[in-house]
Amino acid sequence: MKKNILVADDSALMRRVICDIINSDEKFQVADVCRDGLEAYEKLKKQRYDAVLLDVYMPRLDGLQLLERLRDEHIKATVVMVSTLTTRDAAVTLQAMELGAVDFVTKPQNIIEAKGRDFRNELLGMLKAVLYTEMIRSQAAPAQTVIHLRSTADSHKMSPCKGKKLVALACSTGGPKALHSVIPLLDPDMDAPMIVVQHMPVGFTKSLAERLNTLSKVQVKEAAEGDVLEKGRVYIAPGGRHMEIVCTAGVHKVHLSNAPAIGGLRPCANVTYESLINSQYDDIVCVVLTGMGADGTDGIRQLDQRKTVHVIAQSAQTCVVYGMPRAIAEAGLVDEVVPLELVANTIMKNVGVK
């Protein structure tokens, strides 16, 4: 049976393009089309859709106002935002995810891009990944506890390591929303710095870092070239740049690279994890949250062969997209499978406080 999709956009051209893309796939069909948020609200009050594609700026009721109504009235909907790549839109899109949207796709700048392969693949890929994970969640019992896997017998897993420690986190689709459930819960006296690779376009990571900084006790920033890693601080790889950690005279610094994208990704988590092989960290806690694909798995596999590594993967039941955590679990590299609400606590148990 095809999945029913609701499309809400005030542009007739974008509505037509998006509908054509959705209807071209045998798994989906456009069930309803709305010209603004108010029309969408009336539809969503009466019936459920498998997913909703929602424009940010619309007359009468914009995307944010609609999400607020859905939240306040407890109307369930799987919402994917369609957002352009501007600084203003970055902040608004992140706010949309705080209000309940699962993630966003990049809105084309012109009709050529709109009818291009990249937009089609991004849109359909997002829908397929999100709805596949929802199917997994519906078939599994809710996981509210930590599941220990490969390394529970190791002594360093039972209490925080006393040497130099680092937390290295990777996420993609659904990641911005997940990070809001992790970073604000970290102790400001965390005995380790944290580096984060979140797949996002240029400009969006800056807005993400600024928003998380206002919500968190730890300091959060978009990483810059030459940043010295300090305990109790979080450094988010900037969109469009690979982030490596280099060590000089015992001091670990951020190095940003314009090297080509790997598998379409820049930043790429594998690049970051591989750079840690030559670091002087004694214990590295690798955290893999929701996201499409398998970025991070190869890097962690190589790092695991050279360093003391503890791997935390988000549970399928709490992922927006169970891709990256699934890949690392299937590789046999996961020490703990953790529901999202317990990730921060699990990180703190492994690194301790200063």
C-alpha positions in Angstrom: 0.0 0.0 0.0 1.3 3.4 -0.9 2.2 6.0 1.8 0.0 9.0 1.8 1.8 12.4 1.8 0.4 15.9 2.4 2.1 18.7 0.6 1.8 22.3 1.9 3.4 25.1 -0.1 2.2 28.5 -1.3 4.1 28.2 -4.6 2.0 26.5 -7.3 5.2 25.6 -9.1 6.8 24.0 -6.1 3.6 22.1 -5.3 3.5 20.7 -8.8 7.2 19.7 -8.8 7.0 18.1 -5.4 3.8 16.2 -6.2 5.3 14.9 -9.5 8.4 13.7 -7.6 6.3 11.9 -4.9 3.9 10.4 -7.3 6.7 9.1 -9.5 7.7 6.7 -6.8 5.7 3.5 -6.4 5.9 3.7 -2.6 4.2 7.1 -2.3 1.2 9.1 -3.4 0.2 12.7 -2.7 -3.1 12.4 -0.8 -3.7 16.2 -0.4 -2.2 19.5 -1.4 -2.5 22.8 0.6 -1.7 26.4 -0.4 -1.0 27.5 3.2 -0.6 26.4 6.8 -4.3 27.0 7.6 -5.5 24.6 4.9 -2.9 22.0 6.2 -4.1 22.5 9.8 -7.7 21.8 8.8 -6.6 18.6 7.0 -4.4 17.4 9.8 -7.2 17.9 12.4 -9.4 15.4 10.4 -7.1 12.7 9.2 -3.6 11.2 9.5 -0.9 11.2 6.8 2.2 9.1 6.7 4.3 12.3 6.2 3.8 16.0 5.7 6.1 18.2 3.5 5.8 21.7 4.9 7.0 25.0 3.5 8.4 27.5 6.0 6.9 30.8 4.7 3.2 30.7 3.8 0.3 33.1 4.1 -2.4 33.0 6.8 -0.5 30.4 8.9 3.2 29.8 8.3 5.1 26.6 9.0 6.2 27.5 12.5 2.7 28.6 13.5 1.3 25.3 12.2 3.8 23.3 14.1 2.9 25.2 17.3 -0.8 24.4 16.8 0.0 20.8 16.2 2.1 20.6 19.3 -0.4 22.5 21.5 -3.4 20.4 20.3 -1.5 17.1 20.4 -2.0 16.4 16.7 0.5 13.9 15.6 2.3 14.4 12.3 5.6 13.4 10.7 6.7 16.7 9.3 9.6 17.4 7.0 10.4 21.1 6.3 11.3 22.4 2.9 13.8 25.2 3.5 16.0 27.5 1.4 19.7 28.0 2.3 19.8 31.4 3.9 21.0 32.4 7.3 17.5 33.5 8.3 16.0 30.2 7.1 18.7 28.3 9.0 17.5 29.7 12.3 13.8 29.3 11.4 14.3 25.7 10.3 16.1 24.8 13.5 13.2 26.3 15.4 10.8 24.2 13.4 12.6 21.1 14.5 12.4 22.2 18.1 8.7 22.4 17.5 8.4 18.9 16.2 9.6 18.7 12.6 11.8 15.7 12.1 14.2 17.3 9.6 14.4 19.3 6.4 15.2 19.1 2.7 16.8 21.9 0.8 14.4 23.9 -1.3 15.7 24.4 -4.9 16.7 27.9 -5.9 15.2 27.7 -9.4 13.1 25.4 -11.7 16.2 23.7 -13.1 17.3 22.6 -9.7 13.7 21.7 -8.7 13.5 19.3 -11.6 17.0 18.0 -11.1 18.1 14.6 -9.9 19.7 15.9 -6.6 16.4 17.4 -5.3 14.4 14.3 -6.3 16.9 12.0 -4.6 17.1 14.1 -1.4 13.3 14.3 -1.1 12.5 10.7 -1.8 15.5 9.5 0.2 14.3 11.5 3.3 10.8 10.1 3.0 11.9 6.5 2.6 14.4 6.7 5.5 12.0 8.4 7.9 9.0 6.1 7.1 11.2 3.0 7.2 12.3 3.8 10.7 8.7 4.5 11.8 7.9 1.0 10.6 10.7 -0.4 12.7 9.5 1.5 15.8 5.9 0.3 15.3 7.0 -3.3 15.3 9.3 -3.1 18.3 8.6 -2.6 22.0 9.7 0.7 23.4 13.3 0.6 24.7 13.7 2.6 27.9 16.9 1.0 29.2 20.5 0.8 28.1 21.5 -2.4 26.4 25.1 -3.5 26.9 26.8 -5.3 24.1 30.4 -6.2 23.4 32.5 -4.6 26.2 30.7 -4.8 29.5 33.6 -6.9 30.9 36.2 -4.3 30.3 37.2 -2.5 33.5 37.4 0.9 31.9 33.7 0.6 30.9 32.6 0.3 34.5 34.0 3.7 35.7 35.4 6.8 34.0 38.9 6.6 32.6 41.5 8.7 34.5 43.5 9.7 31.4 42.8 12.1 28.6 39.2 11.7 27.3 37.2 12.9 24.3 33.6 12.5 23.2 33.2 12.3 19.4 29.6 12.3 18.2 28.2 11.8 14.7 24.6 12.3 13.4 22.7 13.2 10.3 18.9 13.1 9.6 17.1 14.0 12.7 20.3 14.9 14.4 19.6 18.6 15.2 16.5 17.6 17.1 18.4 14.8 18.8 21.3 17.1 19.8 18.7 19.2 21.7 18.0 16.2 23.8 21.7 15.5 24.5 23.9 18.5 24.7 21.8 20.7 27.1 21.9 17.8 29.6 25.7 17.5 29.8 27.4 18.6 33.0 29.5 21.8 32.5 32.2 20.1 34.5 32.4 17.2 32.0 35.9 15.8 32.1 36.3 15.8 28.3 35.7 18.0 25.3 33.1 17.0 22.7 33.4 17.2 19.0 30.2 16.8 16.8 29.8 16.0 13.1 26.3 16.8 12.0 25.5 16.7 8.3 24.1 20.1 7.5 24.7 22.8 4.8 26.9 25.9 5.3 25.3 28.4 7.7 23.0 25.9 9.4 25.7 24.6 11.8 26.4 28.1 13.0 22.7 28.6 13.9 22.6 25.1 15.5 25.7 25.8 17.7 24.3 29.2 18.7 21.0 27.8 19.7 22.4 24.9 21.6 24.8 27.3 23.4 21.8 29.3 24.7 20.1 26.1 26.0 23.2 24.3 27.5 25.4 24.6 30.6 28.4 23.5 28.5 29.7 26.0 26.0 28.8 25.2 22.4 30.4 26.7 19.3 30.8 26.1 15.6 34.4 24.9 15.3 36.9 27.2 13.8 40.4 26.6 12.5 42.9 26.3 15.3 40.4 26.0 18.1 42.0 24.3 21.1 39.8 21.5 22.5 38.9 22.2 26.1 37.0 20.1 28.6 33.3 21.0 29.1 33.1 22.5 25.6 31.4 21.3 22.4 32.7 21.9 18.9 30.4 21.4 16.0 32.0 20.9 12.5 31.0 23.7 10.2 28.8 22.8 7.2 30.9 22.5 4.0 34.2 21.6 5.9 35.8 18.4 7.1 36.9 18.6 10.7 40.1 16.9 11.8 41.7 16.9 15.2 45.5 17.4 15.2 47.9 17.1 18.1 51.0 19.3 18.5 53.1 19.2 21.7 50.2 17.5 23.5 47.7 20.2 22.5 44.7 19.1 20.4 43.4 21.6 17.9 40.7 21.7 15.2 41.9 21.6 11.6 39.3 22.4 8.9 39.7 21.0 5.4 38.2 21.9 2.0 39.0 18.4 0.7 36.4 16.9 -1.6 33.1 15.6 -0.1 33.2 11.9 0.7 30.1 10.0 -0.4 28.5 13.4 -0.9 29.3 14.4 2.7 31.3 17.4 3.9 31.8 17.3 6.9 32.3 13.5 7.0 32.4 11.8 10.3 34.8 9.1 9.0 37.4 11.8 8.4 37.0 13.1 11.9 37.2 9.7 13.6 40.2 8.7 11.5 42.1 11.8 12.5 41.8 10.7 16.2 44.0 7.7 15.5 47.1 10.0 15.9 45.7 11.9 18.9 47.0 11.5 22.5 43.5 10.8 24.0 43.6 7.7 26.2 39.8 7.0 26.0 37.5 8.1 23.2 33.7 7.8 23.6 32.1 7.6 20.2 28.4 8.4 20.0 26.4 7.6 16.9 22.9 9.2 16.7 20.1 9.1 14.2 21.0 9.5 10.5 20.8 8.1 7.0 23.7 6.0 5.7 26.7 4.6 7.4 29.0 7.6 8.0 31.2 7.0 11.0 31.3 3.2 10.9 34.6 2.9 8.9 36.3 5.6 10.9 35.3 4.1 14.3 36.4 0.6 13.0 39.9 2.0 12.3 40.0 4.0 15.5 38.9 0.9 17.5 42.0 -1.0 16.3 44.4 1.6 17.7 42.6 3.3 20.7 40.5 2.5 23.7 37.1 3.2 22.3 33.6 3.0 23.9 30.8 3.2 21.4 27.3 4.4 22.2 24.5 4.0 19.6 21.1 5.5 19.7 18.3 2.9 19.9 16.2 2.3 16.8 13.0 3.1 18.7 14.1 6.7 19.4 15.8 7.4 16.0 14.2 9.6 13.3 16.2 7.5 10.8 17.8 4.3 12.0 20.7 4.3 9.5 24.0 5.3 11.1 23.3 3.6 14.4 22.2 0.5 12.6 25.4 0.4 10.5 27.7 0.7 13.5 25.7 -2.0 15.4 25.8 -4.4 12.4 29.6 -3.9 12.3 29.8 -5.3 15.8 31.4 -2.1 17.2 28.7 -1.0 19.7 29.2 -1.2 23.4 25.8 0.3 24.5 22.5 0.8 22.7 20.8 3.7 24.4 17.4 5.5 24.0 17.9 9.2 23.2 16.7 10.4 26.6 19.6 8.5 28.3 22.4 9.4 25.9 23.7 12.4 27.9 23.6 10.4 31.1 25.5 7.5 29.5 28.2 9.9 28.1 28.7 11.4 31.6 29.0 8.0 33.2 31.8 7.2 30.8 33.8 10.4 31.1 32.9 11.7 34.6 33.5 15.2 35.8 36.6 17.3 36.4 
